[in-house]
Amino acid sequence: MNFRTLLMAVLICSIAACGEKTAQKITDWQDIEKDIQTKFIMAEDGAVIDIPEGHYKFKGSLSLEGKKNVTIKGAGLDKTILSWEGQTEGAEGFKINNCENLVMLDLTVQDTKGDGIKTQKIKRVTFKNLRVEWTGEPQEKNGAYGFYPVDCDSVLLDNCIAIGASDAGIYVGQSRGVIVKNCEAYHNVAGIEIENCIRADVFDCYAHENTGGLLVFDMPGLTQSGSKVRLYHNKCIENNFRNFAPKGNVVGEVPPGTGVMIMATKEVEIFDNTIENNKTMGIAIVSYKLVQKPYDDVKFDPYTKSVWVYDNRITRKALSTPALEYDLGKLLMYKFPVNRPDIIFDGYLDPALEQANGNYTEPYMICVGDNNGAKFAVIDAPNEFKNPNTDRTHFDCSKTKLTPVTL
């Protein structure tokens, strides 16, 4: 055998060996995916589903139904990465229903067609050290919600990160007993949203570079009305990102540059937050009537009541321009060209409970205490914004503090 023939033989052998290794690697990768899916299907009460270090791709949702005391555990945020890019079956990454004592921790979920992690009707759910994200430029086709626990009891989110949701990065809806702490949300339409929840605390969180930072909403047509929500010791900074929500979504009405928005709910306490450089408004207290969307829920109360805002630090860059592509931004620029308010109340009051001074009777009063010199205004939305005023006299009050949430 001459040298040339020998060299060709070596090359052919090497290519064949390499092909064998590549094929084996792909098979192993596919086997791991199959193994993870099998673990979900076969999980019994008390199971610990370990997902090893690796970057895995899935075509369909991972589902769990009717189990107790299940833990789903990765090897770490940057070590166990589950991607649903190009998802063809289902919409969610994780879809978990009717369980008790669910724990998820130490992994990342990417690029789901719909919601990242959806849990429904769970008694005691813990999300810890998790990230849900849509990679690339945030866009309308991204899933609506990163974290989406709905109709659950005893919900804890701790040290979680949400990026790129076309509605809310961290959303908790229609639940009872909620703690969201040490979390970060950015490049979402809404950073963190509490909707129709009873007893919820959001604290030590960092909402930045969203359209709106922290939202507390009640919406019509849902199972319960929300109440007793506390937002405190959060950083809500530079939430000036463009609104990329699909057309028709209520959150699509939130102007870029909104720090905190409270809408159509009651018993909300907002204190000791740092709210900086949100170009349109620091804190907005508004009625569902402001969004001018019809509803047919006869039990729905569109008015916001019993809110207490105090001891917050609200600052904004000098000469910053509100979101002029939104009517509310135009209004604030036109009515307050120099001293734009940091805290606004739209002025909508339930006729059955209002006083002549423009506030509610006790115990429903809206109270705006001292917020380190932050400016306040009632923008007179019911009268087409004709007579906005900055008199805080009838809003300078206090309320009984809400009880901290325990799970």
SVG drawing of the C-alpha trace seen along z (x, -y; Angstrom):
<svg xmlns="http://www.w3.org/2000/svg" viewBox="-75 -74 79 76">
<polyline fill="none" stroke="black" stroke-width="0.4" points="0.0,0.0 1.5,-3.3 1.5,-6.4 -1.4,-8.1 -3.6,-5.0 -2.7,-4.7 -3.6,-8.3 -7.0,-8.0 -7.7,-4.9 -6.9,-6.7 -9.1,-9.7 -12.1,-7.4 -11.7,-5.6 -11.6,-8.8 -14.7,-10.2 -16.6,-7.0 -15.6,-7.1 -16.6,-10.7 -19.9,-9.9 -20.5,-7.1 -19.8,-9.4 -22.0,-12.2 -24.9,-9.7 -24.4,-8.3 -24.4,-11.9 -27.7,-12.7 -29.2,-9.4 -28.2,-10.0 -29.6,-13.6 -32.9,-12.3 -32.9,-9.5 -32.5,-12.1 -35.5,-14.1 -37.6,-10.9 -36.5,-10.0 -37.5,-13.4 -40.9,-13.2 -41.4,-9.6 -40.5,-10.8 -43.4,-13.3 -45.9,-10.8 -44.9,-8.1 -44.4,-10.4 -46.0,-9.2 -46.8,-11.1 -43.5,-12.2 -41.4,-11.9 -38.3,-14.0 -37.9,-14.6 -34.2,-15.5 -33.4,-17.1 -29.6,-16.9 -27.3,-19.6 -27.7,-20.2 -29.5,-22.2 -32.6,-20.3 -35.2,-21.0 -38.8,-19.9 -41.7,-19.7 -44.5,-19.5 -45.5,-20.5 -44.4,-18.7 -47.6,-17.9 -48.3,-16.8 -51.8,-16.2 -53.2,-15.3 -50.0,-14.6 -48.8,-15.4 -45.4,-16.4 -43.6,-16.4 -40.3,-18.3 -39.0,-19.2 -35.3,-20.1 -32.6,-21.1 -28.9,-21.6 -29.0,-25.4 -30.2,-28.4 -27.4,-28.3 -26.9,-24.5 -30.3,-23.1 -31.9,-24.9 -35.1,-23.6 -36.0,-25.2 -39.3,-25.0 -38.1,-26.9 -40.2,-25.6 -42.8,-24.0 -45.4,-21.9 -47.5,-20.4 -49.3,-22.3 -48.4,-25.9 -46.9,-25.9 -43.5,-24.6 -44.8,-23.2 -48.5,-22.6 -49.3,-21.4 -52.9,-21.1 -54.7,-19.9 -51.6,-19.1 -50.5,-19.7 -47.1,-20.7 -45.4,-21.3 -41.8,-22.6 -39.9,-23.7 -36.3,-25.0 -32.9,-25.5 -33.6,-25.6 -34.4,-27.8 -37.3,-27.7 -36.9,-29.3 -39.0,-30.3 -42.3,-28.5 -45.1,-29.1 -47.4,-30.2 -46.9,-30.5 -43.6,-29.4 -44.7,-27.7 -48.5,-27.4 -49.9,-25.9 -53.6,-25.8 -55.5,-24.7 -52.4,-23.9 -52.4,-23.9 -49.0,-25.1 -46.7,-25.8 -43.1,-27.0 -41.0,-28.4 -37.4,-29.1 -34.2,-29.9 -36.0,-29.7 -35.8,-31.8 -38.3,-32.0 -37.3,-33.9 -37.9,-34.5 -34.6,-35.0 -34.0,-37.6 -35.8,-40.9 -39.0,-41.0 -42.0,-40.8 -45.8,-40.3 -45.6,-36.6 -43.8,-35.8 -45.9,-33.9 -48.2,-35.9 -46.9,-34.9 -43.5,-33.7 -44.7,-32.5 -48.5,-31.8 -49.9,-30.4 -53.6,-30.8 -56.4,-29.8 -53.8,-28.5 -53.5,-28.6 -50.2,-29.5 -48.0,-30.6 -44.3,-31.5 -42.0,-32.9 -38.4,-33.4 -35.4,-34.5 -37.1,-34.0 -36.4,-35.9 -38.7,-36.7 -37.7,-38.2 -39.6,-38.9 -43.3,-38.1 -45.8,-39.8 -48.2,-40.3 -46.7,-39.8 -43.3,-38.2 -44.4,-37.2 -48.2,-36.9 -50.2,-35.5 -54.0,-35.4 -57.1,-34.5 -55.0,-33.0 -55.1,-33.2 -52.0,-33.7 -49.2,-34.9 -45.6,-35.9 -43.3,-37.2 -39.8,-38.1 -36.3,-38.6 -37.5,-38.4 -36.4,-40.3 -38.4,-41.1 -37.3,-43.0 -38.2,-43.4 -41.8,-42.3 -44.9,-44.4 -45.8,-44.1 -42.9,-43.2 -44.9,-41.7 -48.7,-41.6 -51.0,-40.6 -54.5,-40.1 -57.7,-39.3 -55.7,-37.9 -56.5,-37.9 -53.6,-38.5 -50.5,-39.1 -47.1,-40.5 -44.5,-41.6 -41.2,-42.8 -37.5,-43.0 -38.1,-42.7 -36.4,-44.5 -38.7,-45.5 -36.8,-47.4 -37.0,-48.1 -40.5,-46.8 -43.5,-48.8 -44.9,-48.9 -43.1,-47.7 -45.5,-46.6 -49.3,-46.1 -52.2,-45.3 -55.3,-44.7 -58.8,-43.3 -60.4,-42.2 -64.0,-41.3 -65.3,-37.7 -63.0,-36.0 -63.6,-33.8 -62.9,-36.3 -62.2,-40.0 -58.8,-40.9 -57.9,-42.6 -55.2,-43.0 -52.1,-43.4 -48.9,-45.0 -46.1,-46.3 -43.0,-47.3 -39.2,-47.6 -39.1,-47.0 -37.0,-48.8 -39.0,-49.9 -36.6,-51.6 -36.7,-52.9 -39.7,-51.0 -39.8,-52.8 -39.8,-49.8 -42.1,-49.8 -45.5,-48.1 -45.4,-45.0 -48.6,-43.4 -51.0,-41.9 -53.7,-44.3 -56.8,-44.2 -55.0,-43.1 -55.8,-45.4 -52.1,-45.5 -51.6,-47.0 -53.2,-50.2 -50.3,-50.7 -48.1,-53.5 -44.4,-53.0 -42.9,-54.7 -45.3,-53.4 -43.7,-52.5 -46.7,-51.2 -50.4,-50.9 -53.3,-50.0 -56.6,-49.3 -60.1,-48.3 -59.1,-46.7 -59.2,-47.4 -57.1,-47.3 -53.7,-48.0 -50.7,-49.3 -47.7,-50.7 -44.7,-51.8 -41.0,-52.0 -40.4,-51.5 -37.7,-53.1 -39.4,-54.3 -37.0,-56.0 -36.9,-57.3 -40.3,-56.0 -40.9,-58.7 -44.7,-58.8 -45.7,-58.4 -44.5,-56.9 -47.7,-55.5 -51.1,-55.5 -54.4,-54.8 -57.1,-54.3 -60.5,-52.8 -61.3,-50.1 -63.4,-52.9 -60.3,-54.6 -59.5,-51.8 -63.0,-52.1 -63.4,-48.4 -66.9,-46.9 -67.7,-44.0 -70.8,-42.0 -69.9,-40.9 -72.6,-42.3 -70.5,-41.6 -67.4,-43.4 -66.6,-46.6 -64.6,-48.8 -63.6,-51.3 -60.4,-51.3 -60.9,-51.8 -59.0,-51.8 -55.4,-52.5 -52.6,-53.8 -49.4,-55.2 -46.7,-56.4 -43.0,-56.6 -41.9,-55.9 -39.0,-57.5 -40.2,-58.7 -37.8,-60.5 -37.6,-61.2 -35.1,-62.7 -35.6,-66.4 -37.4,-67.3 -38.2,-63.6 -41.0,-63.2 -44.0,-60.9 -45.2,-58.4 -46.9,-60.7 -48.2,-57.9 -50.6,-57.2 -53.5,-59.5 -52.6,-59.5 -49.0,-60.6 -50.3,-63.4 -52.7,-64.5 -49.9,-64.7 -47.6,-66.6 -50.4,-69.1 -51.9,-69.6 -48.6,-69.5 -45.9,-70.8 -43.5,-71.8 -44.4,-70.1 -45.7,-66.7 -47.2,-64.7 -45.4,-61.6 -48.6,-60.0 -51.9,-60.3 -55.5,-59.4 -57.9,-59.4 -60.8,-60.7 -63.3,-58.0 -65.3,-57.3 -68.1,-54.9 -71.2,-57.2 -72.6,-55.3 -69.5,-56.0 -68.0,-59.3 -67.8,-62.5 -68.2,-66.0 -64.5,-66.6 -63.6,-64.1 -62.6,-61.2 -64.4,-58.3 -66.0,-57.8 -64.3,-55.7 -63.0,-53.0 -62.7,-53.2 -60.6,-56.4 -57.7,-56.7 -54.8,-58.0 -51.6,-59.5 -49.3,-60.3 -45.8,-61.7 -43.7,-60.3 -40.5,-62.3 -41.8,-65.3 -43.4,-63.5 -46.1,-65.5 -49.7,-64.3 -52.6,-65.1 -56.2,-64.2 -56.5,-64.2 -60.4,-64.5 -60.9,-61.7 -64.8,-61.5 -65.0,-65.1 -62.8,-64.6 -59.8,-65.9 -61.1,-69.4 -60.1,-70.3 -57.1,-68.4 -55.8,-69.6 -52.8,-69.0 -54.5,-69.6 -53.6,-66.7 -55.6,-68.0 -58.4,-65.5 -56.1,-62.6 -53.6,-63.3 -54.8,-60.5 -53.7,-57.1 -55.2,-53.6 -54.8,-50.6 -51.8,-48.6 -52.5,-45.3 -51.4,-42.1 -48.2,-40.4 -49.0,-37.3 -48.0,-34.0 -48.1,-30.8"/>
</svg>
